[in-house]
Amino acid sequence: MTTRKDKPLNIYHTLVSIIIPVYNGTNYMKEAINSALAQTYKNIEIIVVNDGSKDNGETERVALSYGDKIRYFHKENGGCGSALNYGIKNMKGEYFSWLSHDDIYYPNKIEHQVDILNKLDNKDTIIYGGYELIDEKGNSLRYIKPDSVLPINKLNISLLPLLRGLIHGCSLLIPAKYFHEVGIFNEALPTTQDYDLWFKIFRVAPIHFDESILIKSRFHSEQGSKKISNHNEECNVLWSSFLHELTEEEMIKMEGSPYLFLTRTATFLSNNTPYKKACDLANTMAKQVLNDTKISVIIPVYNRINWAIEAIESVLIQTHKNFEILIIDDGSTDDISELTSICKKDKRIKYFHKKNEGPAAARNLGIKNAIGKYIAFLDSDDLFYKDKIEIQLKFMEENNFIFSHTSYQKINEKGKYIESVHSGFFSGNVFPQVIQTCPIAMPTVMGTLTLFQENLFPENIRSGEDCCLWISIASKNSIGGIDKELSKVRISGGTNTFMDPNKYSVGLINITSYVLNDSYLSKFSPFTINLLLAAVTQLRLLENKNEDYKNSNISFFKNNYVMQKIRTYCFVTKILILLTITSIRQEGIRATISRIQRWLKKHI
């Protein structure tokens, strides 16, 4: 079928049909008809449909007094929907504009909306806007502006403004084609026939919000929705049907996720309507969305089987029950029979064995085999709190994050508490600061499967590979942080560091190299200065035990002036940082320090 968007159209020559349904309307219908006749856009027809008024012919006399200025029809009473349908069946225009007999158009209503259509490529777009609320005497009460409720981009998402109560039927300009393709008003619905039809049409039609106020909507005691006793129940049924009919894709388009759409809909219904049944349904469906969300927990294992079993058990007791556990055995040399026995007993646990290639390769294998919507990481010597997944999942769905982490506790080898780490404060747009300070711990992380499929761990790095990935992700995404301890991180020997000084310093150097060798991240090379200084400090303490070295070099590094010069002159460019890393790796910390000292004597 050829549509108006496929063929040239001078829209100003198209006919617009204004349809006015009326029942016992002599109190206001003259104002409505006069406002239609006063339109500055003249290529219109005005159709007045008398829905079997019982006022001794008064409504008909008013209508007939306009002669051939309007097209007048009389029918048996069937409700507003039936009167509108009668008008639609008799309309000649390509566009439909509804005018209730108690409402009023601004003179430029039709011309302004047609002018908008002229500027749009797709002439099958529905135009709508806000309205002025008036009382029985026509006094202005307030202006209803949808753009004060939702941002413009969301006001042009089909269905969303409707499901936030922002659509006034008389503000619409609708291409008549949709009545042929979708249908007309359901005459069995006395008070909700409008939203019922808009829902069907808006699912297939593009919409365009215009901020201009072009109609006056009268608020008075004689309106049908106030006089029909079962109006609220009819609305509950209608809104419940909306919730059942919407697809996951439609919810995602409107609010980013089904959970977010349902919770926001529940909030809207609770705050703005008396439709408790529909509100309760939205809340129930939102909870079910969370319950139906599968989480893939990836646990790389290399020996230390007893701790690995503890880690698995901390997942099995989660309050969120929809999960899978992927055990990645990274070439363990210990007896793993107890571990594999546990895996065989629970179908939620999947066991994979691979040759030893390090934790990055192990986690990547888990990512490639995961089927959950989200992935949570857990090292084999760490633990989850029982509500960890439930809390973090809800947080991510509510805030539409694709990556999040939490605060955590440090424990010793026996599981005893050492200290709390409130890393969850680290949230939002944390790049590039995350390069120099990355507090994100592995067992606190949860992210979408898609995110990690597109961003795997760097397998050529065995220490610091996690921070490398977090930095890369943070450079492109906002980070969600929860300042609540939801994981326990085991520290070998009950110390206050995650790893020995050598491994720690190597990790810092690896992170620096990763940043400097990335085409985008390398633009932020100055942020690696603190990493290198920390690595130098750790390596110096590790490699230089003799008293002479301590005396000469500790005093050197304690000199704040010299340290500042190192920051200023030596570490501020990518090439010098790379040279420092190469020197540390190939010649050791002593030679590197000596080189820095010689450089300082020459240049400072």
C-alpha positions as CSV (number, residue, x, y, z in Angstrom):
1,M,0.0,0.0,0.0
2,T,1.4,3.4,-0.9
3,T,1.3,5.9,2.0
4,R,1.7,9.6,2.3
5,K,5.3,9.3,3.3
6,D,6.0,7.5,-0.1
7,K,4.5,10.2,-2.3
8,P,4.7,14.0,-2.7
9,L,1.9,15.8,-0.8
10,N,1.2,19.4,-0.4
11,I,-0.3,19.0,3.1
12,Y,-2.1,22.3,3.1
13,H,-4.5,21.0,0.5
14,T,-5.5,18.0,2.5
15,L,-8.8,17.8,4.3
16,V,-9.0,17.6,8.1
17,S,-12.2,16.3,9.6
18,I,-13.2,17.8,13.0
19,I,-15.6,15.5,14.7
20,I,-17.8,16.7,17.6
21,P,-19.8,14.1,19.4
22,V,-22.6,15.5,21.6
23,Y,-25.2,14.3,24.1
24,N,-27.5,16.9,25.8
25,G,-24.8,19.4,25.0
26,T,-26.6,22.7,24.7
27,N,-24.7,24.1,27.7
28,Y,-21.3,24.2,25.9
29,M,-21.6,22.9,22.3
30,K,-21.9,26.4,20.7
31,E,-18.5,27.3,22.1
32,A,-17.1,24.1,20.7
33,I,-18.6,24.5,17.2
34,N,-17.7,28.2,17.0
35,S,-14.1,27.4,17.9
36,A,-14.0,24.9,15.1
37,L,-15.5,27.4,12.6
38,A,-12.9,30.0,13.7
39,Q,-10.0,27.8,12.6
40,T,-7.4,29.7,10.5
41,Y,-6.9,26.5,8.5
42,K,-9.9,26.5,6.2
43,N,-9.7,23.1,4.4
44,I,-11.8,21.4,7.1
45,E,-15.1,19.8,7.6
46,I,-16.9,19.9,10.9
47,I,-19.0,16.9,11.7
48,V,-21.4,17.1,14.6
49,V,-22.9,13.7,15.8
50,N,-25.9,13.9,18.1
51,D,-25.8,10.7,20.2
52,G,-29.5,10.5,20.8
53,S,-29.8,13.5,23.1
54,K,-32.8,13.6,25.4
55,D,-33.3,17.3,25.8
56,N,-36.5,17.9,23.8
57,G,-34.6,18.6,20.6
58,E,-32.5,21.4,22.0
59,T,-29.2,19.9,20.9
60,E,-30.5,19.4,17.4
61,R,-31.9,22.9,17.2
62,V,-28.5,24.3,18.1
63,A,-26.7,22.1,15.5
64,L,-29.2,22.9,12.7
65,S,-28.8,26.6,13.4
66,Y,-25.4,26.4,11.7
67,G,-26.9,25.3,8.4
68,D,-24.3,24.0,5.9
69,K,-21.4,25.3,7.9
70,I,-21.3,21.9,9.5
71,R,-22.3,18.3,8.6
72,Y,-24.9,17.2,11.2
73,F,-25.9,13.6,12.0
74,H,-28.4,12.2,14.5
75,K,-28.2,8.6,15.8
76,E,-29.6,6.5,18.6
77,N,-27.8,6.8,21.9
78,G,-24.8,4.5,22.2
79,G,-22.2,6.4,24.0
80,C,-19.3,8.7,23.1
81,G,-17.4,5.9,21.3
82,S,-20.3,5.1,19.0
83,A,-20.8,8.8,18.1
84,L,-17.1,9.1,17.2
85,N,-17.3,6.0,15.1
86,Y,-20.3,7.3,13.3
87,G,-18.4,10.5,12.5
88,I,-15.3,8.5,11.4
89,K,-17.4,6.4,9.0
90,N,-18.8,9.5,7.4
91,M,-15.7,11.7,7.4
92,K,-14.0,12.6,4.1
93,G,-10.7,14.0,5.5
94,E,-7.3,12.4,5.5
95,Y,-6.8,13.5,9.1
96,F,-9.1,13.2,12.2
97,S,-9.3,15.8,14.9
98,W,-11.7,15.2,17.9
99,L,-13.4,18.0,19.6
100,S,-15.5,17.2,22.7
101,H,-18.7,19.4,22.8
102,D,-17.6,20.9,26.1
103,D,-14.0,21.8,25.0
104,I,-12.6,24.6,22.8
105,Y,-10.0,24.8,20.1
106,Y,-7.5,27.7,19.9
107,P,-8.0,29.3,16.4
108,N,-4.7,28.0,15.1
109,K,-5.0,24.4,16.4
110,I,-5.4,22.7,13.0
111,E,-3.1,25.1,11.0
112,H,-0.3,24.8,13.5
113,Q,-0.4,21.0,13.6
114,V,-0.7,20.7,9.8
115,D,2.3,23.1,9.5
116,I,4.3,20.6,11.8
117,L,3.3,17.8,9.4
118,N,4.6,19.8,6.5
119,K,8.1,19.8,8.2
120,L,8.0,16.0,8.9
121,D,9.1,13.5,6.4
122,N,6.5,11.0,7.6
123,K,3.1,12.4,7.1
124,D,1.6,9.4,8.9
125,T,2.8,10.9,12.2
126,I,0.4,11.6,15.0
127,I,0.7,15.2,16.4
128,Y,-0.2,16.0,20.0
129,G,0.5,18.5,22.8
130,G,-0.6,19.8,26.1
131,Y,-3.8,21.7,27.0
132,E,-5.3,24.5,29.1
133,L,-7.7,23.3,31.8
134,I,-10.7,25.6,32.3
135,D,-13.7,25.5,34.7
136,E,-17.4,25.4,33.9
137,K,-17.4,29.1,33.1
138,G,-14.4,29.0,30.9
139,N,-12.0,30.5,33.5
140,S,-8.4,29.2,33.2
141,L,-7.3,26.8,35.9
142,R,-3.9,25.7,34.8
143,Y,-1.8,24.5,31.9
144,I,-1.0,20.8,31.5
145,K,2.4,20.6,29.9
146,P,3.7,17.1,29.1
147,D,7.2,18.5,28.7
148,S,7.2,19.4,32.4
149,V,6.8,15.7,33.2
150,L,9.0,13.9,30.6
151,P,11.9,15.1,28.5
152,I,11.2,15.8,24.8
153,N,13.0,12.7,23.6
154,K,10.7,10.5,25.7
155,L,7.6,12.4,24.7
156,N,8.2,11.1,21.1
157,I,8.4,7.5,22.2
158,S,5.2,5.9,21.1
159,L,3.1,4.6,24.0
160,L,5.1,6.2,26.8
161,P,3.3,9.5,27.1
162,L,0.0,7.6,26.8
163,L,1.0,5.3,29.7
164,R,2.0,8.3,31.8
165,G,-1.4,9.9,31.4
166,L,-0.2,12.7,29.1
167,I,-2.5,12.3,26.1
168,H,-5.6,14.4,25.7
169,G,-7.7,13.0,22.9
170,C,-8.7,16.5,21.6
171,S,-5.0,17.5,21.2
172,L,-4.4,14.8,18.7
173,L,-4.2,15.1,14.9
174,I,-4.5,11.5,13.6
175,P,-4.1,10.2,10.1
176,A,-7.4,8.5,9.1
177,K,-5.4,5.5,7.7
178,Y,-5.1,4.1,11.3
179,F,-8.8,3.6,11.6
180,H,-8.7,1.3,8.6
181,E,-5.5,-0.5,9.8
182,V,-6.1,-0.7,13.5
183,G,-9.8,-0.2,14.1
184,I,-12.2,2.3,15.6
185,F,-13.5,2.9,19.2
186,N,-14.7,0.0,21.3
187,E,-18.3,1.0,21.9
188,A,-18.6,-1.4,24.8
189,L,-16.3,0.9,26.9
190,P,-18.3,3.8,28.2
191,T,-15.4,5.9,29.6
192,T,-12.1,4.4,28.4
193,Q,-12.8,3.9,24.7
194,D,-10.3,6.7,23.9
195,Y,-7.2,5.3,25.7
196,D,-8.1,1.8,24.5
197,L,-7.9,2.9,20.9
198,W,-4.9,5.2,21.4
199,F,-3.0,2.3,22.9
200,K,-3.7,0.2,19.7
201,I,-2.8,3.0,17.3
202,F,0.3,4.2,19.2
203,R,1.8,0.8,19.0
204,V,2.2,1.1,15.3
205,A,2.2,4.9,14.7
206,P,5.0,7.4,15.1
207,I,4.1,10.4,17.3
208,H,5.4,13.9,17.6
209,F,5.0,16.1,20.6
210,D,4.5,19.9,20.1
211,E,4.9,22.2,23.1
212,S,2.2,24.6,21.9
213,I,-1.1,24.7,23.9
214,L,-3.9,24.5,21.3
215,I,-7.0,23.4,23.2
216,K,-9.0,24.3,26.3
217,S,-10.3,21.3,28.2
218,R,-13.3,21.9,30.4
219,F,-13.4,20.4,33.9
220,H,-17.0,20.1,35.2
221,S,-19.3,17.8,37.1
222,E,-21.4,16.5,34.2
223,Q,-18.5,14.6,32.5
224,G,-19.2,11.0,31.8
225,S,-16.2,9.7,33.8
226,K,-17.6,11.4,36.9
227,K,-21.1,10.1,36.5
228,I,-20.6,6.5,35.5
229,S,-20.3,4.4,38.6
230,N,-18.0,1.7,37.4
231,H,-15.4,4.1,35.8
232,N,-12.6,3.1,38.1
233,E,-13.1,-0.6,37.6
234,E,-13.2,-0.1,33.8
235,C,-9.9,1.8,34.1
236,N,-8.4,-1.0,36.3
237,V,-9.3,-3.6,33.6
238,L,-8.0,-1.4,30.8
239,W,-4.6,-0.6,32.4
240,S,-4.2,-4.3,33.5
241,S,-4.8,-5.3,29.8
242,F,-2.1,-2.8,28.8
243,L,0.4,-4.4,31.1
244,H,-0.4,-7.9,29.9
245,E,-0.2,-6.9,26.2
246,L,3.0,-5.0,26.2
247,T,6.1,-6.8,24.9
248,E,9.5,-6.8,26.5
249,E,10.8,-4.8,23.6
250,E,8.2,-2.1,24.0
251,M,9.0,-1.8,27.7
252,I,12.7,-1.5,27.0
253,K,12.1,1.1,24.4
254,M,10.0,3.2,26.8
255,E,12.1,3.0,30.0
256,G,15.3,1.0,29.3
257,S,14.2,-2.3,30.9
258,P,10.9,-4.1,31.7
259,Y,11.6,-3.8,35.5
260,L,12.1,-0.1,35.3
261,F,9.0,0.4,33.1
262,L,6.9,-1.7,35.5
263,T,8.1,0.0,38.7
264,R,7.7,3.5,37.2
265,T,4.2,2.6,35.9
266,A,3.3,1.3,39.4
267,T,4.6,4.6,40.9
268,F,2.6,6.6,38.3
269,L,-0.6,4.7,39.0
270,S,-0.1,5.0,42.8
271,N,0.5,8.7,42.7
272,N,-1.9,9.8,40.0
273,T,-4.9,7.4,39.9
274,P,-7.2,5.3,42.1
275,Y,-6.5,2.2,40.0
276,K,-5.1,0.0,42.8
277,K,-5.6,-3.3,41.0
278,A,-3.6,-2.2,38.0
279,C,-0.9,-0.7,40.4
280,D,-0.7,-4.0,42.3
281,L,-0.4,-5.9,39.0
282,A,2.5,-3.7,37.9
283,N,4.3,-4.2,41.2
284,T,3.8,-8.0,41.0
285,M,5.0,-8.1,37.4
286,A,8.1,-6.1,38.4
287,K,9.0,-8.6,41.1
288,Q,8.5,-11.4,38.7
289,V,10.9,-9.8,36.2
290,L,13.6,-9.8,38.9
291,N,12.8,-13.4,39.9
292,D,13.0,-14.5,36.2
293,T,16.4,-12.8,35.7
294,K,19.2,-15.4,35.5
295,I,22.6,-14.5,36.9
296,S,25.7,-16.3,35.8
297,V,28.3,-16.5,38.6
298,I,31.8,-17.2,37.3
299,I,34.3,-18.8,39.7
300,P,37.8,-19.5,38.4
301,V,39.5,-22.2,40.5
302,Y,43.2,-23.1,40.9
303,N,43.8,-25.5,43.8
304,R,42.7,-24.4,47.3
305,I,39.6,-26.6,46.9
306,N,38.2,-26.1,50.4
307,W,38.0,-22.4,49.8
308,A,36.4,-22.9,46.4
309,I,33.7,-25.1,48.0
310,E,33.0,-22.3,50.5
311,A,32.7,-19.9,47.7
312,I,30.2,-22.1,45.9
313,E,28.2,-22.6,49.1
314,S,27.9,-18.8,49.5
315,V,26.2,-18.7,46.0
316,L,23.9,-21.6,46.7
317,I,22.3,-19.8,49.7
318,Q,21.6,-16.7,47.7
319,T,18.1,-15.2,48.3
320,H,17.9,-14.7,44.5
321,K,17.4,-18.2,43.3
322,N,17.6,-17.9,39.5
323,F,21.4,-18.4,38.9
324,E,23.9,-20.6,37.4
325,I,27.5,-21.2,38.6
326,L,30.3,-21.7,36.2
327,I,33.3,-23.3,37.8
328,I,36.4,-22.8,35.6
329,D,39.2,-25.2,36.8
330,D,42.3,-23.5,35.6
331,G,44.5,-26.6,35.5
332,S,44.4,-27.4,39.3
333,T,47.1,-29.8,40.5
334,D,45.3,-30.6,43.8
335,D,42.8,-33.4,44.3
336,I,39.5,-31.9,43.0
337,S,37.3,-34.9,43.4
338,E,35.3,-33.3,46.2
339,L,34.7,-30.2,44.0
340,T,33.6,-32.2,41.0
341,S,31.3,-34.3,43.2
342,I,29.5,-31.1,44.3
343,C,29.2,-29.9,40.8
344,K,27.5,-33.1,39.6
345,K,24.9,-32.9,42.4
346,D,23.4,-29.6,41.4
347,K,22.3,-28.9,37.8
348,R,22.8,-25.2,38.3
349,I,26.6,-25.8,38.6
350,K,28.6,-26.2,35.4
351,Y,32.2,-27.5,35.6
352,F,34.8,-26.6,33.0
353,H,38.4,-27.8,33.0
354,K,41.2,-26.1,31.0
355,K,45.0,-25.9,31.0
356,N,46.5,-23.3,33.3
357,E,46.5,-19.9,31.6
358,G,45.6,-17.5,34.4
359,P,42.4,-16.0,35.8
360,A,41.7,-13.8,32.8
361,A,41.5,-16.7,30.4
362,A,39.5,-18.7,33.0
363,R,36.9,-15.9,33.4
364,N,36.7,-15.4,29.6
365,L,35.8,-19.0,29.2
366,G,33.1,-18.5,31.7
367,I,31.8,-15.5,29.9
368,K,31.7,-17.4,26.6
369,N,29.6,-20.1,28.2
370,A,27.3,-18.0,30.4
371,I,23.6,-17.7,29.6
372,G,22.4,-15.2,32.3
373,K,21.3,-11.7,31.6
374,Y,24.0,-10.6,34.1
375,I,27.4,-11.9,35.2
376,A,28.7,-11.8,38.7
377,F,32.4,-12.7,39.4
378,L,33.6,-14.5,42.5
379,D,37.2,-15.6,43.2
380,S,37.5,-19.1,44.6
381,D,38.8,-17.8,48.0
382,D,36.1,-15.1,48.4
383,L,32.5,-15.2,49.6
384,F,29.1,-13.6,48.8
385,Y,26.7,-12.4,51.4
386,K,23.4,-14.3,51.0
387,D,21.5,-11.3,49.6
388,K,24.3,-10.0,47.4
389,I,22.8,-10.9,44.1
390,E,19.3,-9.8,45.0
391,I,20.4,-6.3,46.2
392,Q,22.8,-5.7,43.3
393,L,20.3,-6.9,40.7
394,K,17.6,-4.7,41.9
395,F,20.0,-1.7,42.1
396,M,21.1,-2.3,38.5
397,E,17.6,-2.7,37.1
398,E,16.2,0.3,39.0
399,N,19.1,2.6,37.8
400,N,19.6,1.0,34.4
401,F,23.3,0.4,35.0
402,I,25.2,-2.2,32.9
403,F,28.1,-2.4,35.4
404,S,28.1,-2.1,39.2
405,H,30.2,-2.9,42.2
406,T,29.8,-2.8,46.0
407,S,31.7,-2.2,49.2
408,Y,33.1,-5.3,50.9
409,Q,34.8,-6.8,53.9
410,K,38.3,-8.1,54.2
411,I,38.7,-11.4,56.0
412,N,41.7,-13.5,57.0
413,E,42.4,-17.1,56.0
414,K,40.1,-18.3,58.7
415,G,37.3,-16.1,57.7
416,K,37.7,-13.6,60.5
417,Y,36.9,-10.0,59.9
418,I,39.8,-7.6,59.3
419,E,38.2,-4.4,58.0
420,S,35.5,-2.8,55.9
421,V,36.3,-1.2,52.6
422,H,33.7,1.4,51.5
423,S,34.6,1.3,47.8
424,G,30.9,1.5,46.8
425,F,31.1,5.3,47.0
426,F,33.0,5.1,43.7
427,S,30.2,5.7,41.3
428,G,29.0,7.6,38.2
429,N,31.4,8.9,35.6
430,V,34.7,7.9,37.2
431,F,36.9,8.1,34.2
432,P,39.8,9.0,33.9
433,Q,40.3,9.1,37.7
434,V,39.8,5.4,37.8
435,I,43.2,5.0,36.1
436,Q,45.1,6.3,39.1
437,T,42.7,4.9,41.8
438,C,40.6,1.8,41.1
439,P,39.0,0.5,44.3
440,I,36.8,-2.1,42.5
441,A,37.2,-5.6,43.9
442,M,36.5,-8.6,41.7
443,P,33.9,-10.4,43.9
444,T,31.8,-7.2,44.1
445,V,31.3,-6.8,40.3
446,M,28.2,-7.5,38.3
447,G,27.5,-6.5,34.7
448,T,25.4,-7.5,31.8
449,L,26.4,-10.5,29.7
450,T,26.5,-8.3,26.6
451,L,29.0,-5.9,28.2
452,F,31.5,-8.7,29.1
453,Q,31.0,-10.4,25.8
454,E,32.1,-7.2,24.1
455,N,34.9,-6.5,26.8
456,L,36.9,-9.6,27.7
457,F,39.7,-9.7,30.2
458,P,43.2,-9.2,28.7
459,E,44.6,-12.7,28.8
460,N,48.2,-11.6,28.3
461,I,48.1,-10.0,31.8
462,R,48.1,-12.2,34.9
463,S,48.2,-9.5,37.6
464,G,46.1,-6.4,37.4
465,E,44.0,-7.7,34.6
466,D,40.8,-7.0,36.4
467,C,41.6,-3.3,36.9
468,C,42.6,-3.0,33.2
469,L,39.1,-4.2,32.2
470,W,37.3,-1.9,34.8
471,I,39.3,1.1,33.4
472,S,38.3,0.2,29.8
473,I,34.6,-0.2,30.8
474,A,34.6,3.0,32.8
475,S,36.0,4.9,29.9
476,K,32.8,4.2,28.0
477,N,30.1,3.7,30.7
478,S,28.8,5.1,33.9
479,I,29.7,2.9,36.9
480,G,27.1,2.0,39.5
481,G,28.4,1.9,43.1
482,I,26.6,0.4,46.2
483,D,28.1,1.5,49.5
484,K,27.0,-1.7,51.2
485,E,29.3,-4.6,52.1
486,L,28.0,-7.6,50.0
487,S,31.1,-9.6,49.6
488,K,34.0,-10.9,51.7
489,V,37.5,-10.8,50.2
490,R,40.0,-13.2,51.8
491,I,43.5,-11.7,52.5
492,S,46.3,-14.3,52.7
493,G,48.0,-14.2,56.1
494,G,45.5,-11.7,57.5
495,T,47.5,-8.8,56.1
496,N,46.2,-5.4,55.0
497,T,47.1,-5.8,51.3
498,F,45.5,-7.9,48.6
499,M,48.8,-9.5,47.5
500,D,52.5,-9.5,48.2
501,P,54.5,-6.4,47.3
502,N,56.0,-8.0,44.2
503,K,52.7,-9.1,42.7
504,Y,51.2,-5.7,43.7
505,S,53.9,-3.7,42.0
506,V,53.8,-5.9,38.9
507,G,50.0,-5.4,38.7
508,L,50.5,-1.6,38.8
509,I,53.1,-1.8,36.1
510,N,50.8,-4.0,34.0
511,I,47.9,-1.5,34.4
512,T,50.1,1.3,33.3
513,S,51.3,-0.6,30.3
514,Y,47.7,-1.5,29.4
515,V,46.7,2.2,29.5
516,L,49.7,3.4,27.5
517,N,49.3,0.8,24.8
518,D,45.6,1.5,24.2
519,S,45.0,4.1,21.5
520,Y,42.3,5.9,23.5
521,L,43.4,5.3,27.1
522,S,46.9,6.5,26.3
523,K,45.6,10.0,25.9
524,F,45.3,10.0,29.7
525,S,48.8,8.8,30.4
526,P,49.5,11.4,33.1
527,F,47.0,9.6,35.3
528,T,49.4,6.6,35.5
529,I,52.0,8.6,37.4
530,N,50.7,7.5,40.8
531,L,50.6,3.9,39.7
532,L,54.3,4.0,38.8
533,L,55.3,5.8,41.9
534,A,53.5,3.2,44.0
535,A,55.1,0.4,42.0
536,V,58.6,2.0,42.5
537,T,58.0,2.3,46.2
538,Q,56.9,-1.4,46.5
539,L,59.8,-2.7,44.4
540,R,62.3,-0.6,46.3
541,L,61.2,-2.0,49.6
542,L,61.3,-5.5,48.2
543,E,64.6,-5.5,46.3
544,N,66.7,-3.2,48.5
545,K,67.2,-4.8,51.9
546,N,70.8,-3.7,52.6
547,E,71.3,-0.8,54.9
548,D,73.4,1.3,52.5
549,Y,70.7,1.1,49.8
550,K,67.9,2.0,52.3
551,N,69.8,5.0,53.6
552,S,70.6,6.3,50.1
553,N,67.3,5.6,48.4
554,I,64.7,6.0,51.0
555,S,66.0,9.5,51.8
556,F,65.9,10.1,48.0
557,F,62.3,9.2,47.8
558,K,61.4,11.0,51.0
559,N,62.5,14.2,49.4
560,N,59.2,15.7,48.4
561,Y,60.9,18.3,46.2
562,V,62.6,15.6,44.2
563,M,59.4,13.5,44.0
564,Q,57.6,16.5,42.7
565,K,60.3,16.9,40.0
566,I,59.9,13.3,39.0
567,R,56.2,13.9,38.6
568,T,56.8,17.1,36.7
569,Y,59.7,16.2,34.4
570,C,59.9,12.5,34.2
571,F,56.4,11.0,34.2
572,V,54.3,13.5,32.4
573,T,54.8,12.1,28.9
574,K,53.9,8.7,27.5
575,I,57.3,7.9,26.2
576,L,59.1,8.6,29.5
577,I,56.6,6.4,31.4
578,L,57.1,3.6,28.9
579,L,60.9,3.9,29.3
580,T,60.5,3.8,33.1
581,I,58.4,0.6,32.8
582,T,60.9,-1.0,30.5
583,S,63.7,-0.1,32.8
584,I,62.0,-1.6,35.8
585,R,61.2,-4.8,34.0
586,Q,64.6,-5.3,32.3
587,E,67.1,-3.7,34.6
588,G,65.4,-3.7,38.0
589,I,64.4,-1.0,40.4
590,R,68.0,-0.1,41.4
591,A,69.1,0.7,37.9
592,T,65.9,2.6,37.3
593,I,66.4,4.7,40.4
594,S,70.0,5.4,39.5
595,R,68.9,6.5,36.1
596,I,66.3,8.8,37.5
597,Q,68.9,10.3,39.9
598,R,71.3,10.9,37.0
599,W,68.6,12.6,35.0
600,L,67.6,14.8,37.9
601,K,71.2,15.9,38.5
602,K,71.4,16.9,34.8
603,H,68.0,18.6,34.4
604,I,67.1,20.0,37.8
